[in-house]
Amino acid sequence: MTEDTVTSFCAPWWARNAHVQTLWSHLARRTRRPPLRRERLTLPDGDFLDCDWLDGNGEGPLLLILHGLEGSSDSVYVRGLLQVCQGRGWRAVVAHFRGCSGEPNRRPRSYHCGVTDDLEIIIRHVRRRTSALCAVGFSLGGAVLLNWLAERGDTGLAAAAAVSVPYDLDSAATRLGQGFSRLYQYGLLRQVKRSLRRKAARYGIPALPDLACLNTFRLFDDAVTAPLHGYRGVNDYYAQASPLPGLRRIRVTTLLIHALDDPFTGSGCLPRAADLPAAVRLEAPPHGGHVGFVYGRHPWAARYWLDERLAAFFSPFLS
């Protein structure tokens, strides 16, 4: 399958709704995870990051995969892409953000859309083991990747992709507080709070606020994310960590995939043509939900376009 045959996504008759697209991929898809080898990286501040490796051909090309908020190598969209890599004989590595690999991280700080220093450590580490490195990030992981690409300029990456990214964090926080999207906000905040409580019980976190009162991302980011990571408040965090302002500085060949009906962000926060440099291409189909993009003639024969699109995009660099 060539790249040209998969650049246009068309939602099927049974999945034209954004929430069906979003929830089907996460709840109905059954995908096994290939065998992975775990490696732990010790960070300069005494914390750690875990990387799960899909080993393949020697020192050949490598795909770095960055998960979304509270994701991991067990996330269904990560497993799907790992299966693609395994089927094509590609090497891949899933980099977990702090506290996302099944064990609480040791330091009070965690991860967020603007935390690029940990990604720099990961990329330096894995780049020594490959002849060519590509990277893909989903949702929050895509935001981190885009911020890193904008900061670094000449990165040494062969190509990059970012899927369903919250380009403007303020707009995304507003969208998640509206209508049915509030259920996604509730579910994600529940996971984030659970992880934070686990870490607090094990290591202790100074001046942790009452998490039960923080029922929106804006409140949580203002009370927890911003102060833990040195921002002056939620507005400062959203302004500095949103990927949108830095997109025009990206020089690496980069594919952006974002559905116009994404219930996590909406179309209002998408970059315009003037925001994109020559190296960056945006594909924004009208349907697809958040990290969804399910198609197929019938629900019982569903297929997952993201796997095919990303495989076609990265094939010239990884084959």
C-alpha positions in Angstrom: 0.0 0.0 0.0 1.5 3.3 -1.0 1.2 6.6 0.8 -1.2 8.1 -1.7 -3.8 5.4 -1.2 -4.3 6.2 2.5 -4.0 9.9 2.7 -7.7 10.4 2.8 -9.8 9.1 5.6 -13.5 8.5 5.1 -15.7 7.5 8.1 -18.1 4.6 7.5 -21.9 4.9 7.8 -21.8 3.3 11.2 -19.1 5.6 12.7 -19.8 9.1 11.5 -20.2 10.3 15.1 -17.1 11.7 16.8 -17.8 9.8 20.1 -18.3 6.5 18.3 -14.9 7.1 16.5 -13.2 7.9 19.8 -14.8 5.2 22.0 -14.8 2.4 19.4 -11.0 2.5 19.0 -10.4 2.5 22.8 -13.1 0.1 24.0 -14.0 -2.3 21.2 -10.6 -2.9 19.6 -8.8 -6.0 20.6 -5.1 -5.9 19.8 -2.3 -8.0 21.4 0.9 -6.4 22.4 4.0 -7.9 20.9 6.8 -9.1 23.2 8.7 -6.1 24.5 12.0 -5.7 26.3 12.1 -3.1 29.1 15.0 -0.8 29.7 15.2 1.7 32.6 16.9 5.1 32.2 18.2 6.9 35.3 17.7 10.7 35.0 20.0 13.4 36.4 17.6 14.2 39.2 17.5 10.6 40.4 14.2 9.8 38.8 13.7 7.2 36.0 12.1 6.6 32.7 11.1 3.2 31.3 11.4 2.3 27.6 9.9 -0.8 26.0 11.8 -2.1 23.0 10.5 -4.1 20.0 13.7 -5.5 18.8 14.3 -6.1 15.2 17.1 -5.8 12.7 20.4 -4.9 14.4 21.2 -1.2 14.3 18.6 -0.5 11.6 16.1 2.4 11.5 14.0 2.9 14.6 10.5 4.3 15.4 10.1 6.1 18.8 6.5 6.1 20.0 5.2 8.6 22.6 1.9 7.8 24.3 -0.8 10.2 25.4 -2.0 11.3 28.8 -1.9 8.3 31.3 -1.0 6.0 28.4 1.7 3.3 28.1 2.9 0.5 25.8 -0.4 -1.2 26.7 -2.5 1.6 25.2 -4.5 0.1 22.3 -3.3 2.7 19.7 0.3 1.9 20.7 -0.3 -1.9 20.5 -1.8 -1.4 17.1 1.3 0.5 15.8 3.6 -2.0 17.4 1.9 -4.8 15.5 2.5 -2.9 12.3 6.1 -2.5 13.1 6.5 -6.2 14.0 4.8 -7.2 10.8 7.1 -5.1 8.7 10.3 -6.0 10.6 10.8 -2.5 11.9 12.4 -1.7 15.2 10.4 0.4 17.7 10.7 1.7 21.2 7.9 3.0 23.4 9.1 5.8 25.8 7.0 6.1 28.9 6.6 9.5 30.5 7.4 9.7 34.3 5.1 7.5 36.3 3.3 5.9 33.3 5.1 2.5 33.1 3.3 0.9 36.0 5.4 2.3 38.9 5.2 5.8 40.4 8.1 8.0 39.6 10.3 9.1 42.5 10.2 12.9 42.2 7.3 15.3 42.8 7.5 16.5 39.1 5.6 14.5 36.5 5.0 15.1 32.8 3.0 17.6 30.7 2.8 19.0 27.2 5.9 21.2 27.6 8.3 18.9 29.3 10.8 18.4 26.6 14.0 17.8 28.7 13.0 14.2 29.4 12.4 13.6 25.7 15.8 15.1 24.9 17.4 12.5 27.2 15.4 9.7 25.6 16.2 10.7 22.0 19.9 11.1 22.8 19.9 7.6 24.3 18.1 5.8 21.5 19.8 7.7 18.6 23.0 6.0 19.5 21.4 2.7 18.7 20.1 3.3 15.2 21.1 4.4 11.7 17.9 6.5 11.3 15.4 7.6 13.9 11.7 8.6 13.4 9.2 9.6 16.1 5.4 9.6 16.5 3.4 11.1 19.3 -0.3 10.7 20.2 -2.3 13.5 21.9 -0.2 14.8 24.8 2.8 12.8 23.5 2.4 14.5 20.1 2.4 17.9 21.9 5.6 17.1 23.6 7.2 15.9 20.4 6.1 19.1 18.5 7.4 21.4 21.2 10.7 19.5 21.2 11.0 19.8 17.4 10.3 23.5 17.5 12.9 24.0 20.2 15.7 22.0 18.7 15.7 23.0 15.1 18.2 20.5 13.6 17.1 17.4 15.5 18.6 14.6 13.6 15.3 12.9 13.2 14.5 11.5 9.7 10.7 12.2 10.1 8.0 12.8 12.7 4.2 12.5 13.1 1.8 13.8 15.6 -1.8 12.6 16.0 -4.8 14.3 17.7 -2.7 17.0 19.4 -4.1 19.7 21.7 -2.4 22.5 19.7 -3.9 25.2 22.0 -4.2 24.0 25.6 -6.6 26.7 26.6 -9.0 25.8 23.8 -8.7 22.1 24.6 -9.4 22.7 28.3 -12.5 24.7 27.3 -13.7 22.0 24.9 -13.3 19.2 27.5 -15.6 21.1 29.8 -18.5 21.1 27.3 -21.2 18.6 26.6 -20.4 14.9 26.3 -16.7 15.7 26.3 -17.0 16.3 30.1 -17.1 12.5 30.4 -13.6 12.2 28.8 -12.4 15.0 31.2 -13.9 13.1 34.1 -12.3 9.8 33.1 -8.8 11.2 32.4 -8.8 13.3 35.6 -9.7 10.3 37.6 -6.7 8.4 36.2 -4.4 11.3 36.7 -5.5 11.8 40.3 -5.2 8.1 41.0 -1.6 8.1 39.8 -0.8 11.2 41.9 -2.3 9.7 45.0 -0.3 6.5 44.5 2.9 8.5 44.2 2.0 10.7 47.2 1.4 7.6 49.3 4.7 6.1 48.3 7.1 9.1 48.2 5.1 12.1 49.5 4.4 15.3 47.6 4.7 18.6 49.5 1.5 20.8 49.8 -0.7 18.5 47.7 -4.1 20.3 47.3 -7.4 18.7 47.8 -7.8 16.7 44.6 -11.5 16.1 45.0 -12.2 19.7 44.3 -10.3 19.8 41.1 -13.0 18.6 38.7 -11.8 20.3 35.5 -8.4 20.3 33.7 -8.2 24.0 34.1 -8.5 23.8 37.9 -6.1 20.8 38.1 -3.5 22.4 35.9 -3.7 25.6 38.0 -3.4 23.8 41.3 -1.1 20.9 40.5 0.6 21.0 37.0 1.6 24.6 37.0 3.2 24.9 40.5 4.8 21.4 40.3 6.6 22.4 37.1 7.6 26.0 37.8 4.8 27.9 35.9 3.1 31.0 37.4 -0.4 29.5 37.0 -2.6 27.8 34.5 -2.5 30.7 32.0 1.3 30.7 32.0 1.4 26.9 31.6 -1.1 26.9 28.7 0.7 29.8 27.0 4.2 28.3 27.2 3.4 24.6 26.6 0.9 24.9 23.7 2.6 23.6 20.5 0.8 26.0 18.1 3.1 29.0 18.4 6.2 26.9 17.7 5.0 25.0 14.7 6.5 27.4 12.1 10.0 26.7 13.5 9.9 22.9 12.7 12.4 21.8 10.0 11.9 18.1 10.2 9.5 16.4 7.7 6.4 16.1 9.9 2.9 14.8 9.4 0.0 16.2 11.5 -3.2 14.1 11.7 -6.2 15.7 13.3 -10.0 15.1 12.9 -12.1 18.2 12.7 -14.6 16.6 15.0 -12.1 15.7 17.7 -14.1 15.9 20.9 -11.0 16.7 23.0 -10.0 19.8 21.1 -12.5 20.8 18.3 -11.5 22.4 15.0 -11.0 25.8 16.6 -7.5 25.1 17.9 -6.1 23.6 14.6 -3.2 25.4 13.0 -3.8 27.5 9.9 -1.8 27.3 6.7 0.1 30.3 7.8 1.2 28.5 11.0 2.9 25.7 9.0 6.3 25.7 7.5 7.1 23.8 4.3 8.3 20.7 6.2 5.0 20.2 8.0 1.8 18.7 6.4 -1.6 18.8 8.1 -4.2 16.2 7.2 -7.6 17.1 8.8 -10.5 14.9 7.7 -14.0 15.9 8.8 -14.4 12.8 11.0 -12.2 10.6 13.1 -12.7 11.6 16.7 -9.7 11.5 19.1 -7.1 8.9 18.1 -10.0 7.1 16.4 -10.1 6.9 12.6 -12.0 3.7 12.4 -13.4 2.4 9.1 -14.7 -0.7 7.4 -18.0 -1.7 5.8 -19.4 -3.2 9.0 -18.6 -2.8 12.8 -17.6 -6.4 13.1 -15.0 -5.9 10.3 -13.6 -2.6 11.6 -10.2 -1.5 10.4 -7.9 1.2 11.8 -6.7 3.8 9.3 -4.1 5.4 11.6 -2.0 2.2 11.5 -2.1 2.2 7.7 -1.5 6.0 7.4 1.5 6.0 9.8 3.0 2.9 8.2 2.8 4.5 4.7 4.2 7.8 5.9 7.2 6.2 7.8 7.9 3.4 5.3 10.4 5.4 3.1 12.4 6.1 6.3 12.2 2.7 8.1 12.1 0.1 5.4 
